[in-house]
Amino acid sequence: MDNLDSQLRRKNAGGPGSTWRHWLAGLCLIVAGSRILAGPAVPFDTAPETAAPNVEPRPSHLAPDYVGVVIPPNLAPLNLTIQEPGNEYHLRVSAPQGQALDIRQAGPQVRFPIHEWKALLGANRGNPLRWEIAVRTAAGAWTSYTPFETPVADEAIDPYVTYRRLKPLYSTYKHLVIYQRHLETFDEQPILRNDA
């Protein structure tokens, strides 16, 4: 009995090896506390907005609005502006084939990288693209909107369009320019110019 009391006193007083045990216990408490404060781990594939409590039962307001359009497989990226108030935006465009486009940024103007866009469209002729949008408000809450799909056509579009820019209520002209735009890129050039 006396032997057991002396062993307990020695152990509680800090015998050999007690220092590393204290460090280990402290480290475990720090790790456990940080896990509790951080909340559950969520992989980027299932970003916080997909599990957000705020779900709008409508597609997000976009400019231009691409809901219900058919996308030719050789079309330049459909850049857009998300017209929802917020301070962080997450847009994911996915399809059955190829790498999804995941864009997460502070501003509402979305610019797709042209090579990734073309790879996604080229791999999905005849398949739909799924558009998922979420917006983080100033209060920090995410709002996700109803996803929508846009089919990718099997056929390519003609690569060029020719047009003339007109101002609203345009009735006379002094300078006339006709432009040509390459629809697979953002290249635009004048093909007829009247500088009279």
C-alpha positions in Angstrom: 0.0 0.0 0.0 2.8 2.4 1.0 4.6 1.4 -2.2 1.5 2.3 -4.4 1.1 5.7 -2.7 4.8 6.6 -3.3 4.5 5.5 -7.0 1.4 7.7 -7.5 3.2 10.7 -5.8 6.2 10.2 -8.0 4.1 10.0 -11.1 2.0 13.1 -10.3 5.1 15.0 -9.3 6.6 14.6 -12.8 8.9 11.7 -13.2 10.9 10.7 -16.3 8.7 11.0 -19.4 6.0 13.2 -17.9 7.1 16.3 -19.9 6.4 14.8 -23.3 3.1 13.4 -22.0 2.1 17.0 -21.1 3.1 18.3 -24.5 1.3 15.5 -26.2 -1.9 16.1 -24.2 -1.7 19.8 -24.9 -1.2 19.2 -28.6 -4.2 16.8 -28.7 -6.3 19.5 -27.0 -5.2 22.2 -29.5 -6.0 19.9 -32.5 -9.3 18.9 -31.1 -10.2 22.5 -30.3 -9.2 23.7 -33.8 -11.3 20.9 -35.4 -14.3 22.0 -33.3 -13.9 25.7 -34.2 -13.3 25.0 -37.9 -16.3 22.8 -38.3 -16.6 19.7 -40.5 -14.0 19.4 -43.3 -15.6 20.0 -46.7 -13.7 19.1 -49.8 -13.7 21.8 -52.5 -15.7 19.5 -54.8 -18.6 19.9 -52.4 -18.0 23.5 -51.5 -19.9 25.1 -48.6 -22.4 26.7 -50.9 -23.7 23.3 -52.1 -24.7 22.5 -48.5 -25.9 26.0 -47.8 -29.1 26.5 -45.8 -30.1 29.3 -48.2 -31.4 27.9 -51.5 -33.1 30.1 -54.0 -35.7 28.2 -56.0 -34.7 29.9 -59.3 -31.7 30.2 -61.5 -29.3 33.1 -60.7 -29.8 36.3 -62.7 -27.0 36.4 -65.4 -26.0 39.0 -68.0 -26.2 37.8 -70.7 -28.8 35.2 -69.7 -27.8 31.7 -71.0 -30.7 29.7 -69.6 -32.3 27.7 -72.4 -29.6 28.3 -75.1 -27.9 25.7 -77.2 -24.1 26.2 -77.3 -22.2 25.3 -80.5 -19.1 23.3 -79.7 -16.7 25.7 -81.3 -18.1 28.9 -79.7 -15.8 31.3 -77.7 -16.3 31.2 -73.9 -19.6 32.5 -72.7 -18.3 35.1 -70.2 -21.0 36.5 -68.0 -21.8 38.7 -65.0 -23.7 37.2 -62.0 -26.3 39.8 -61.1 -26.8 38.9 -57.5 -25.5 41.0 -54.6 -22.5 39.5 -52.7 -18.8 39.6 -52.0 -17.8 36.1 -53.2 -19.0 34.1 -56.2 -18.7 30.4 -57.1 -19.6 29.1 -60.5 -19.1 25.5 -61.5 -19.8 24.4 -65.1 -19.6 20.6 -65.4 -20.5 18.0 -68.0 -20.5 14.2 -68.4 -17.0 14.3 -70.0 -13.9 16.3 -69.3 -12.7 18.6 -66.5 -15.3 20.9 -64.8 -14.7 24.6 -64.8 -14.6 25.8 -61.1 -14.4 29.5 -60.7 -14.4 31.1 -57.2 -13.7 34.8 -57.0 -14.6 38.1 -55.3 -16.2 39.8 -58.2 -19.3 39.0 -60.2 -17.7 39.2 -63.7 -16.7 35.7 -64.8 -14.1 35.1 -67.6 -13.6 31.5 -68.6 -10.1 30.4 -69.6 -10.4 29.7 -73.4 -8.4 26.5 -73.6 -10.3 24.8 -70.7 -13.6 26.1 -72.1 -12.9 24.6 -75.6 -11.7 21.3 -74.1 -15.0 21.0 -72.1 -17.2 21.8 -75.1 -15.2 19.6 -77.5 -15.5 16.6 -75.2 -19.3 17.1 -74.7 -20.8 17.4 -78.2 -24.5 16.4 -77.8 -24.3 16.5 -74.0 -25.6 19.2 -71.6 -23.4 21.6 -69.5 -24.6 22.0 -65.9 -24.3 25.4 -64.4 -24.2 25.7 -60.6 -24.0 29.2 -59.0 -23.6 30.3 -55.4 -23.1 33.7 -53.9 -21.8 34.7 -50.5 -23.5 37.7 -48.9 -21.7 40.3 -46.8 -23.1 38.5 -43.7 -21.1 35.4 -44.7 -24.0 33.2 -45.6 -24.0 31.3 -48.9 -27.0 31.3 -51.2 -27.1 28.7 -53.9 -29.4 29.0 -56.9 -31.2 26.3 -58.9 -28.8 24.8 -61.4 -29.6 24.9 -65.1 -28.4 23.0 -68.1 -27.5 24.2 -71.6 -27.0 21.5 -74.3 -23.9 21.5 -76.5 -24.8 21.1 -80.2 -23.3 18.3 -82.3 -22.7 20.8 -85.2 -20.2 23.6 -85.2 -21.3 27.2 -85.9 -19.9 29.2 -88.9 -16.7 30.7 -87.5 -17.3 34.3 -88.6 -20.0 36.9 -88.2 -20.1 40.3 -90.0 -21.9 43.3 -88.5 -22.2 47.0 -88.2 -22.4 48.8 -84.9 -25.3 51.2 -84.5 -26.0 53.7 -81.8 -29.5 53.8 -80.4 -31.8 55.9 -82.5 -29.3 55.9 -85.3 -30.6 57.7 -88.4 -27.6 59.2 -90.1 -24.0 58.3 -90.2 -20.7 60.0 -90.8 -18.3 57.1 -90.3 -19.3 53.7 -91.3 -17.3 50.6 -90.2 -18.3 47.0 -90.9 -16.6 44.5 -88.5 -15.9 40.8 -88.7 -15.7 38.7 -85.5 -14.2 35.3 -85.2 -16.8 33.4 -83.0 -14.2 30.8 -81.8 -12.1 33.5 -80.2 -12.6 37.1 -79.3 -10.8 38.5 -82.3 -12.5 41.3 -84.1 -11.3 43.4 -87.1 -12.8 46.0 -89.4 -13.3 44.8 -93.0 -14.8 47.9 -94.5 -14.2 51.4 -93.3 -15.7 54.7 -94.6 -13.9 57.6 -93.1 -15.7 60.2 -95.3 
